Amino acid sequence: MPITVNRICSYPVKGLSPQDRTRTDLVTGEGLAGDRRFAVALSTTRFDPSAPQWLPKTSFLMLMRNERLAALETVLDDDSTLTIRRNGRQVARGNLGTPVGRAMIGDFFAAYLKDEVAGKPKVLVAPDRHVFSDSGERDVSIINLATVRDLERVVGEPVDPIRFRANLYVDGAEPWAEFGWTDHDLTVGGAKLRVTGRIDRCAATTVRPGTGVRDINIPQALKRGFGHVDCGVYARVEAGGPVAVGDTVAVEPPSA
């Protein structure tokens, strides 16, 4: 069975909803276009867009601490307008490309999270060649759906792969085969990626997508069932090109 791309997702605002794509154009040395372009930071977070530095996830609103974020459905339009819905009803809307729009979204999160945050959260915009990723790298994250199915065997119930907030979800490989891809090149559609390492998982994965409720302790289940807390891998784009849902993923021998 060939390995194929099952789903492509970007996360325009760090910690908020995924947005599906049928195709994307990967660029050498860059992550998925638009991924983690915005972030909602704590009022105490200091960020200089003229000299951007990587910030840890604790600098932002995040599922690991603010599980109620998962109860929101967010969509970012092409013009950078963020629409937030809860239970199907629009509760906020603002253009993140403008100071007024960013302030409106910050006001919403201050009211929505109440005592969970001190002060008013602020929306940050990533300058060119910067991304609000957990790793600090401009990489692409990959989840093997067979691995998630094997994890379901341990936890005894379905596990939504979106808990792992990957960019590429692939199917057709053996469970956990992706850990053996480190230092290998992957040809994915018209692009070539180099797998750089495994992804360790935190309490953000304990939140059921779409609910804002913590239910399955994923890190604990990984540790109990497999002796580690890793799920998925990071990859660096070595040669850019188009990638679409349904494209074949070929694993190349490791470079000398």
C-alpha positions as CSV (number, residue, x, y, z in Angstrom):
1,M,0.0,0.0,0.0
2,P,1.6,3.4,-1.0
3,I,2.0,6.1,1.6
4,T,-0.1,9.1,0.7
5,V,-1.0,12.6,2.0
6,N,-4.4,12.2,3.6
7,R,-4.9,15.7,4.9
8,I,-3.1,19.1,4.8
9,C,-3.7,21.6,7.7
10,S,-2.4,25.0,8.6
11,Y,-3.0,26.8,11.9
12,P,-3.1,30.5,11.0
13,V,-3.5,31.5,14.6
14,K,-1.4,29.6,17.1
15,G,-3.6,27.5,19.4
16,L,-6.8,28.0,17.4
17,S,-8.6,26.0,14.7
18,P,-7.0,24.2,11.8
19,Q,-7.8,25.2,8.3
20,D,-7.8,22.4,5.7
21,R,-6.1,22.8,2.3
22,T,-6.4,20.5,-0.7
23,R,-3.0,21.6,-1.9
24,T,-0.1,23.9,-1.0
25,D,3.2,25.0,-2.4
26,L,6.1,24.3,-0.1
27,V,9.1,26.6,-0.2
28,T,12.7,25.6,0.5
29,G,13.6,26.3,4.1
30,E,10.1,27.4,5.1
31,G,7.1,25.9,6.8
32,L,3.6,25.7,5.4
33,A,2.6,29.1,4.1
34,G,0.6,31.1,6.6
35,D,1.1,28.5,9.4
36,R,1.3,30.1,12.9
37,R,1.4,33.5,11.2
38,F,-0.5,35.0,14.2
39,A,-0.4,34.3,17.9
40,V,-2.4,35.6,20.9
41,A,0.1,36.5,23.5
42,L,-0.2,37.1,27.2
43,S,-0.3,40.8,28.2
44,T,3.2,40.3,29.8
45,T,4.8,38.9,26.7
46,R,7.5,41.1,25.1
47,F,8.0,40.7,21.3
48,D,10.0,43.0,19.0
49,P,8.9,42.5,15.4
50,S,12.0,44.4,14.2
51,A,14.2,41.8,15.9
52,P,12.1,38.8,16.4
53,Q,13.2,36.1,18.8
54,W,11.7,32.7,19.4
55,L,9.3,32.6,22.4
56,P,8.2,29.5,24.4
57,K,4.6,28.4,24.2
58,T,4.0,29.7,27.7
59,S,4.2,33.2,26.2
60,F,0.8,32.7,24.5
61,L,-2.7,31.5,24.9
62,M,-2.4,27.7,24.5
63,L,-4.4,24.5,24.8
64,M,-2.0,23.2,27.4
65,R,-3.3,25.8,29.8
66,N,-6.4,27.3,28.2
67,E,-8.5,24.3,27.1
68,R,-11.5,26.4,26.5
69,L,-9.9,27.6,23.3
70,A,-10.9,24.3,21.7
71,A,-14.6,25.1,22.1
72,L,-14.1,28.0,19.6
73,E,-14.3,27.6,15.8
74,T,-12.0,30.1,14.1
75,V,-11.6,30.9,10.4
76,L,-9.0,33.3,9.0
77,D,-10.0,34.8,5.6
78,D,-7.5,35.6,2.9
79,D,-7.6,39.3,3.9
80,S,-6.5,38.4,7.5
81,T,-10.0,38.8,9.0
82,L,-10.5,36.3,11.9
83,T,-14.0,35.1,12.6
84,I,-14.7,33.4,15.9
85,R,-17.8,31.2,16.5
86,R,-19.0,29.3,19.5
87,N,-21.8,26.8,19.1
88,G,-22.3,28.0,15.6
89,R,-22.8,31.6,16.5
90,Q,-20.4,34.4,15.7
91,V,-18.9,35.9,18.8
92,A,-16.1,38.0,17.5
93,R,-14.6,39.3,14.2
94,G,-11.5,41.4,13.5
95,N,-9.0,42.1,10.8
96,L,-5.6,40.9,12.3
97,G,-3.8,43.1,9.7
98,T,-4.9,46.3,11.6
99,P,-4.3,47.5,15.1
100,V,-8.1,48.0,15.7
101,G,-8.9,44.5,14.5
102,R,-6.2,43.0,16.7
103,A,-7.4,45.0,19.7
104,M,-11.0,43.7,19.1
105,I,-9.8,40.1,19.2
106,G,-7.7,40.8,22.3
107,D,-10.8,42.2,24.0
108,F,-12.7,39.1,23.1
109,F,-10.2,36.7,24.6
110,A,-9.9,38.8,27.8
111,A,-13.7,38.5,28.3
112,Y,-13.9,34.8,27.2
113,L,-11.0,33.5,29.4
114,K,-11.7,35.9,32.3
115,D,-9.6,34.8,35.3
116,E,-7.5,32.5,33.2
117,V,-5.5,35.5,32.0
118,A,-4.1,38.6,33.7
119,G,-4.6,41.7,31.6
120,K,-5.7,41.9,28.0
121,P,-4.2,39.3,25.6
122,K,-2.6,40.8,22.5
123,V,-2.4,39.5,18.9
124,L,1.1,39.3,17.4
125,V,1.9,39.2,13.7
126,A,4.9,37.3,12.6
127,P,7.3,39.3,10.5
128,D,8.8,37.8,7.4
129,R,10.7,34.6,7.9
130,H,9.4,34.2,11.5
131,V,6.8,31.7,12.7
132,F,5.3,31.2,16.1
133,S,6.1,27.5,16.3
134,D,6.8,25.5,19.4
135,S,10.1,24.3,18.0
136,G,11.3,27.7,16.9
137,E,12.1,26.3,13.5
138,R,10.4,26.8,10.1
139,D,9.5,23.2,9.7
140,V,6.6,21.0,8.6
141,S,5.1,18.5,11.1
142,I,3.9,15.1,10.0
143,I,1.5,12.6,11.7
144,N,1.3,9.0,10.6
145,L,-2.4,8.0,10.9
146,A,-1.5,4.4,11.4
147,T,0.4,5.5,14.5
148,V,-2.7,7.2,15.8
149,R,-4.8,4.1,15.2
150,D,-2.2,2.1,17.2
151,L,-2.5,4.6,20.0
152,E,-6.3,4.1,20.0
153,R,-5.6,0.5,20.8
154,V,-3.9,1.6,24.0
155,V,-6.4,4.3,25.1
156,G,-9.5,2.1,24.1
157,E,-11.3,4.8,22.2
158,P,-11.0,7.0,19.1
159,V,-8.3,9.6,19.0
160,D,-8.8,12.6,16.7
161,P,-5.5,13.1,14.9
162,I,-6.1,16.9,15.1
163,R,-5.1,16.7,18.7
164,F,-1.5,16.6,17.3
165,R,-1.9,19.7,15.2
166,A,0.2,18.5,12.3
167,N,0.6,20.0,8.8
168,L,0.7,16.8,6.9
169,Y,-1.3,13.7,7.9
170,V,-0.1,10.6,6.0
171,D,-1.6,7.1,5.6
172,G,-0.3,3.8,4.3
173,A,2.8,3.4,6.4
174,E,3.2,1.0,9.2
175,P,2.5,2.3,12.8
176,W,5.5,4.2,14.1
177,A,7.4,3.8,10.9
178,E,8.0,7.6,10.8
179,F,10.5,7.4,13.7
180,G,12.7,5.5,11.3
181,W,12.6,8.3,8.8
182,T,14.8,10.6,10.8
183,D,17.7,11.8,8.6
184,H,15.9,10.4,5.5
185,D,14.5,12.4,2.7
186,L,10.8,12.2,1.8
187,T,9.6,13.0,-1.7
188,V,6.1,14.4,-1.2
189,G,4.3,15.4,-4.4
190,G,6.7,17.8,-6.0
191,A,8.7,18.7,-2.8
192,K,11.5,17.0,-1.0
193,L,11.6,17.1,2.8
194,R,14.3,15.9,5.3
195,V,12.9,14.4,8.5
196,T,14.8,16.0,11.4
197,G,13.4,14.4,14.5
198,R,10.5,13.2,16.7
199,I,7.9,15.4,18.3
200,D,7.4,15.1,22.1
201,R,3.8,15.7,23.3
202,C,2.5,17.9,26.1
203,A,-0.9,18.3,27.9
204,A,-2.3,20.2,24.9
205,T,-3.1,16.8,23.4
206,T,-5.4,15.9,26.3
207,V,-8.0,18.4,25.1
208,R,-10.7,16.9,22.8
209,P,-10.9,19.1,19.6
210,G,-14.1,21.1,19.3
211,T,-15.1,20.8,23.0
212,G,-12.7,22.6,25.3
213,V,-12.8,19.5,27.6
214,R,-9.8,17.4,28.7
215,D,-10.5,13.7,28.4
216,I,-7.7,11.5,27.3
217,N,-4.2,11.8,28.8
218,I,-2.3,11.3,25.6
219,P,1.3,11.8,27.0
220,Q,0.5,9.3,29.8
221,A,-1.0,6.8,27.3
222,L,2.1,7.1,25.1
223,K,4.4,6.5,28.0
224,R,2.3,3.6,29.3
225,G,1.9,1.9,25.9
226,F,5.2,2.7,24.2
227,G,7.7,4.0,26.7
228,H,8.0,7.5,25.4
229,V,5.8,10.6,24.9
230,D,6.6,11.2,21.2
231,C,4.1,11.2,18.3
232,G,4.9,12.6,14.8
233,V,8.0,14.0,13.3
234,Y,9.4,17.3,12.1
235,A,10.7,17.8,8.6
236,R,12.6,20.6,6.8
237,V,11.8,21.5,3.3
238,E,14.9,20.8,1.3
239,A,13.4,21.5,-2.2
240,G,10.1,23.3,-2.6
241,G,7.2,22.2,-4.8
242,P,3.5,21.6,-4.9
243,V,1.9,19.1,-2.5
244,A,-1.7,18.0,-2.6
245,V,-4.0,15.6,-0.8
246,G,-3.6,12.2,-2.4
247,D,0.0,12.7,-3.4
248,T,2.4,9.8,-2.8
249,V,5.1,10.0,-0.1
250,A,8.3,8.2,-1.0
251,V,11.0,7.5,1.7
252,E,14.5,7.8,0.3
253,P,17.6,6.2,1.8
254,P,19.5,8.3,4.3
255,S,22.1,10.7,2.9
256,A,25.7,9.8,3.3
